[in-house]
Amino acid sequence: MSKFSSQITMLFIVVALVCVFVPVFSVEEAEAKSLWNTCLVKINPKCALDIIGVVFENGTISDPCCNDLVKEGKVCHDTLIKYIADKPMLIAHETQYLKKSADLWNHCVSISKSA
């Protein structure tokens, strides 16, 4: 139950970050927001939470979620993670998050190739 509560908390944080920072987007950020909306609706909510949990916490991801992530593509994955990692409260650790994001992507690609 604790993991589920943690995932719900992370989802609310992500939604709050999106809502708080939408008014200050530049044109480039508006494009990222558009891609965010496009990618986020294509990945099921549990997988989206798992992806966020792996990169921004110490979560795990299932093989089916890895397959979904790879289907959506690297641009989608990178944009979503960068979009979250660029927030002022997270930017101090952006390098760490981007490395974890790259590691997750490589892991998911290897999972999807073996399927």
Secondary structure, 3 states (H helix, E strand, C coil): CHHHHHHHHHHHHHHHHHHHHHHHCCHHHHHHHHHHHHHHHHCCHHHHHHHHHHHHCCCCCCHHHHHHHHHHCHHHHHHHHHHHHCCCCCHHHHHHHHHHHHHHHHHHHHHHHHC
